Amino acid sequence: MKKSLRYGLFFALVIIFVFLTILVTRKKPVQAKEDALPAVIIEKPHTGTLVESVTISGYVEANAMIPVVPFVSGTITEYPARAGDYVEKDTLLAKIDDEPFRQQMLQAQAAYFAAKSTFDRIENLYKSGATTQQNYDSAKAQADASKAQYDLARLQVDYTEVRAPVDGTILIADQAVGGIGNQSQPVAVLADLSNQVVRLKVPEKYFDLFNLERENLSVKVTRPAEKNMYEDAVTSATIENIAPYVSPESKNFTVICHLDEPGNRFRPGMFVKVQVAYKTYNDVPLISLKARKMDGSFYIYNDSDSTVTFVGGQTPPVDENNFIVPEEYRNSYFVMDGQNFIFDGQKVRVFSDVLEEYSADKEQGDK
């Protein structure tokens, strides 16, 4: 009897201990504090125009760069050419010492006059039958050869004045008076700066786009300017030529774009970005690419319960800055920042710097 009483008392103590433990360790449900909710920035789409395009970098070139070299060698005695100057055809660019060539011309002139005098005398004798055909032909050949030498000598004197072959701007003029002018180094390099092009190396995957949609393509050339100093230089361009083959080494093909209005801010050698647009969407809802995650998904903010909804599997048209919002989300708020720390259906709080704007929009919508 005593033994069973002891067992009963032991079990009663165990039950009381377990009951007290449950009461002590039991926690009351605690609601999540508002400050503990993840903060997000939200934004509403805006209506605008989106252009699907491909952007390729390149360098501006003069369509034709003309090196001007002297046809004779000698010491440069005059050098009026200056880089940056616009010159017309036949403008003097450099003058080479012509004294040696004038001496050669005088020698050739004397030889020609002597040969011409001999030929005139023999020609008279030949006409009167006093000399042979052979003597006549020999004298004529000598006179003709002397005339050719004389003409060449006069031409070399003319070549000592190096003149512009066409109208254009002097890009390079790095010679000087006292230097040696020769055919191995130009005295100037000319270019028509109103006729500039960009030669693009386009990846093979765009070959069909450029060839099949050529008439529908529009080209914009942008030269990025120094920040806080000037705006970017922008001009349109026209596709002038598309190479009919792809280089097997680089897997690229060449596209030449002619700058429509290069103005004064485009020069050969400048780095530019060429945007080739192939499709335009007008009056569509747009939102910044910041709203998309790496996989293209995004989150919609629900103002009714302050939760977010995950939207995946979207492949809308995009450009460099925005993407087109699906029509059903035109009036929705997108999570622009903080989307990497939330999940579908989670309750969030709107970040303070956009809360006022959001509240104002919400009040206007309620009215």
C-alpha positions in Angstrom: 0.0 0.0 0.0 2.8 2.4 0.9 4.6 1.4 -2.3 1.7 2.2 -4.5 1.2 5.5 -2.6 4.7 6.5 -3.3 4.3 5.7 -7.1 1.1 7.7 -7.2 2.8 10.7 -5.5 5.7 10.5 -7.9 3.5 10.5 -11.0 1.5 13.4 -9.6 4.7 15.4 -9.1 5.8 14.6 -12.7 2.5 15.8 -14.1 2.6 19.0 -12.1 6.2 19.6 -13.3 5.3 19.1 -16.9 2.2 21.4 -16.6 4.3 24.1 -15.0 7.0 23.8 -17.7 4.4 24.3 -20.4 3.0 27.3 -18.7 6.4 28.9 -18.3 7.8 28.2 -21.8 4.6 28.9 -23.8 4.9 32.2 -25.8 2.1 34.4 -26.8 1.9 35.2 -30.6 3.7 38.4 -31.3 2.8 40.5 -34.3 5.7 41.5 -36.5 6.8 45.1 -35.8 6.2 47.6 -38.6 9.9 48.5 -38.6 10.9 44.8 -39.1 9.1 44.7 -42.5 11.4 44.9 -45.5 11.4 48.4 -47.1 10.8 48.8 -50.8 10.7 51.7 -53.3 7.8 51.7 -55.7 7.0 53.5 -58.9 4.2 53.7 -61.4 4.7 53.2 -65.1 4.7 56.2 -67.4 3.5 56.4 -71.0 6.2 56.9 -73.7 7.9 55.5 -76.7 10.2 52.5 -76.8 12.6 51.8 -79.6 14.1 48.3 -80.0 17.6 48.6 -81.3 21.1 47.3 -81.3 24.0 49.6 -80.3 27.5 49.1 -81.7 30.6 51.1 -81.0 32.9 52.5 -83.7 35.1 55.3 -84.8 34.5 58.2 -87.2 36.4 58.2 -90.4 36.6 60.6 -93.3 35.1 58.9 -96.3 38.3 59.8 -98.2 41.6 60.8 -96.7 44.0 62.1 -99.3 47.8 62.2 -98.5 49.5 64.9 -100.6 53.1 63.9 -101.5 55.5 65.9 -103.7 56.5 64.3 -107.0 60.0 65.6 -106.7 62.5 65.6 -103.8 64.2 68.6 -102.3 64.4 71.1 -99.5 61.2 72.7 -98.4 61.5 76.5 -98.8 57.9 77.5 -98.1 55.3 75.7 -96.0 51.9 77.6 -95.6 49.9 74.4 -94.8 48.4 74.4 -91.3 46.4 71.6 -89.7 42.7 72.6 -89.4 42.7 75.0 -92.3 40.2 74.5 -95.1 41.8 74.8 -98.5 40.4 74.8 -102.0 41.8 72.9 -104.9 45.2 74.2 -106.2 46.0 76.0 -102.9 49.8 76.0 -102.3 50.7 73.6 -99.5 54.5 73.5 -99.8 57.2 74.8 -102.0 60.4 72.8 -102.7 63.6 74.5 -103.8 63.3 74.7 -107.5 66.8 75.9 -108.4 68.3 72.4 -109.3 65.2 71.7 -111.5 65.5 75.0 -113.2 69.1 74.3 -114.2 68.0 70.9 -115.5 65.3 72.6 -117.5 67.7 75.1 -119.0 70.0 72.2 -120.0 67.1 70.3 -121.6 66.0 73.5 -123.3 69.4 74.1 -124.9 69.6 70.5 -126.0 66.1 70.7 -127.5 66.8 73.9 -129.3 70.0 72.4 -130.8 68.2 69.3 -131.9 65.2 71.3 -133.3 67.6 73.5 -135.3 69.4 70.4 -136.7 66.0 68.8 -137.6 64.8 72.0 -139.3 67.9 72.1 -141.5 67.8 68.4 -142.4 64.0 68.6 -143.1 64.7 71.3 -145.7 67.4 69.3 -147.3 65.2 66.2 -147.3 62.4 68.1 -149.0 64.8 69.2 -151.7 66.1 65.7 -152.1 69.6 66.6 -150.8 69.6 64.0 -147.9 68.4 60.5 -147.2 65.3 59.3 -145.4 67.5 57.8 -142.8 69.1 61.1 -141.9 65.7 62.7 -141.8 64.3 60.1 -139.4 67.3 60.2 -137.2 67.2 64.0 -136.8 63.4 63.9 -136.2 63.8 61.2 -133.5 66.6 63.3 -131.8 64.4 66.4 -131.9 61.4 64.5 -130.4 63.5 63.0 -127.6 65.0 66.4 -126.8 61.4 67.9 -126.7 60.3 65.2 -124.3 63.2 65.8 -122.0 62.5 69.5 -122.1 58.8 69.0 -121.3 59.7 66.7 -118.4 62.2 69.3 -117.0 59.5 72.0 -117.1 57.0 69.6 -115.4 59.5 68.9 -112.6 59.8 72.7 -112.0 56.0 72.9 -111.7 56.1 69.9 -109.3 58.2 71.9 -106.8 54.9 73.7 -105.9 52.8 71.1 -104.0 49.2 72.1 -104.3 45.9 70.7 -102.9 44.4 68.2 -105.4 40.8 68.7 -104.1 38.9 71.0 -101.7 39.2 69.8 -98.1 40.4 70.3 -94.5 44.0 69.7 -93.6 44.1 67.0 -91.0 47.9 66.6 -90.7 50.6 69.0 -91.6 53.8 68.0 -89.8 56.5 69.2 -92.1 58.5 72.4 -91.8 60.6 74.9 -93.8 64.1 73.4 -94.1 62.9 69.8 -94.1 63.3 67.4 -96.9 60.2 66.8 -99.0 59.9 63.4 -100.8 57.4 60.8 -101.9 57.8 58.7 -98.8 56.1 61.3 -96.5 53.1 63.5 -97.3 53.4 67.2 -96.8 49.7 67.2 -95.7 46.7 64.9 -95.4 43.4 66.3 -96.6 39.8 65.2 -95.9 36.3 66.3 -96.7 34.8 66.7 -93.2 31.3 67.1 -94.6 31.7 63.5 -95.8 32.3 61.3 -92.8 31.4 57.7 -92.1 31.5 55.1 -89.4 32.6 51.6 -90.3 30.8 49.1 -87.9 31.9 45.6 -87.2 28.6 43.9 -86.7 28.2 40.4 -85.2 27.0 37.7 -87.5 23.7 37.2 -85.6 22.5 40.5 -87.0 23.2 39.7 -90.6 19.6 39.0 -91.5 18.3 42.0 -89.6 20.5 44.4 -91.5 19.9 42.8 -94.9 16.2 42.0 -94.7 15.1 45.1 -92.8 17.5 47.6 -94.3 14.8 49.9 -95.5 13.2 50.0 -92.1 16.3 50.7 -90.1 17.1 54.1 -88.6 20.6 55.0 -87.4 21.6 57.5 -84.7 25.2 58.3 -84.0 26.2 59.6 -80.5 29.5 60.9 -79.4 29.6 60.8 -75.5 30.6 64.2 -74.2 32.6 65.0 -71.0 30.2 65.1 -68.1 29.1 68.4 -66.7 30.7 70.2 -69.7 28.7 69.6 -72.9 25.8 67.6 -74.0 26.4 64.5 -76.2 26.9 65.2 -79.9 24.1 63.4 -81.8 23.4 63.1 -85.5 21.5 60.8 -87.8 23.2 58.5 -90.3 22.3 56.6 -93.4 23.4 53.0 -94.1 25.6 53.4 -97.2 26.9 49.9 -97.6 26.5 46.4 -96.0 29.2 43.9 -96.7 27.8 40.8 -98.5 30.0 38.4 -96.5 30.9 37.6 -92.9 34.6 37.4 -91.9 35.3 33.8 -90.9 38.0 35.0 -88.4 36.0 37.6 -86.5 32.5 36.4 -87.3 31.6 40.0 -88.1 30.5 41.8 -91.2 31.1 45.5 -92.1 28.4 48.1 -92.2 29.3 51.7 -93.4 27.1 54.4 -92.1 27.3 57.9 -93.6 26.8 60.8 -91.1 24.0 63.0 -92.3 25.0 66.2 -90.6 28.3 65.8 -88.8 28.6 69.6 -88.0 31.6 70.7 -86.0 31.5 68.1 -83.2 32.4 65.0 -85.2 35.9 64.5 -86.4 37.9 61.5 -87.8 39.1 59.2 -85.0 36.4 60.1 -82.5 34.7 57.2 -80.6 31.0 57.0 -81.1 28.1 54.8 -80.3 25.8 53.8 -83.2 22.2 52.9 -82.4 20.4 51.0 -85.1 16.7 51.0 -84.4 14.5 48.3 -86.0 11.1 48.6 -84.2 9.3 51.4 -82.5 6.4 51.3 -80.0 4.5 54.5 -79.4 2.3 55.4 -76.4 3.1 52.3 -74.4 3.5 52.0 -70.5 7.1 52.0 -69.6 9.1 51.3 -66.4 12.8 51.4 -65.7 14.8 48.2 -66.1 15.7 48.6 -62.4 12.3 47.0 -61.7 13.4 43.7 -63.3 15.5 41.0 -61.6 18.2 39.1 -63.4 15.7 36.5 -64.6 13.3 39.2 -66.0 10.8 38.8 -63.1 9.4 41.7 -61.1 7.1 42.4 -58.1 3.9 44.4 -58.0 2.9 46.2 -54.8 -0.7 45.7 -53.6 -1.9 48.8 -51.8 -4.9 47.0 -50.3 -2.9 44.9 -47.9 0.7 46.3 -48.4 1.9 43.0 -49.8 3.8 42.2 -53.0 3.0 39.8 -55.8 5.7 38.0 -57.8 5.3 38.1 -61.6 7.6 35.9 -63.7 8.0 34.5 -67.2 7.8 37.9 -68.8 9.8 38.8 -72.0 8.6 42.2 -73.0 10.4 44.5 -75.5 13.2 46.5 -73.9 15.6 49.3 -74.8 18.7 50.6 -72.9 16.6 52.1 -70.1 13.1 50.8 -70.0 10.8 47.8 -70.8 7.2 47.7 -71.8 4.8 46.9 -69.0 2.2 44.2 -69.7 -1.2 46.0 -70.2 -2.7 44.4 -67.0 -0.1 46.2 -64.9 -0.3 49.6 -66.6 -1.8 51.2 -63.4 0.1 49.1 -60.9 3.0 50.0 -58.6 6.3 48.2 -59.3 8.9 47.5 -56.7 12.0 49.4 -57.9 14.4 48.7 -55.1 14.4 45.9 -52.5 13.0 43.2 -54.7 15.9 40.9 -53.9 14.9 40.7 -50.2 11.2 39.9 -50.5 9.1 37.0 -51.5 5.6 36.5 -53.1 2.8 37.5 -50.8 5.1 39.2 -48.2 4.0 42.3 -46.4 6.3 45.2 -46.9 6.6 48.9 -46.1 7.1 51.7 -48.6 10.3 53.6 -48.3 9.9 57.0 -46.8 11.2 59.1 -49.7 8.4 57.9 -52.0 5.7 57.4 -49.4 4.3 60.9 -49.7 4.1 60.6 -53.5 2.4 57.2 -53.2 -0.1 58.5 -50.6 -1.0 61.5 -52.8 -1.6 59.2 -55.8 -3.7 56.9 -53.6 -5.8 59.7 -52.3 -6.4 61.0 -55.8 -7.4 57.5 -56.9 -9.8 57.1 -54.0 -11.5 60.4 -55.0 
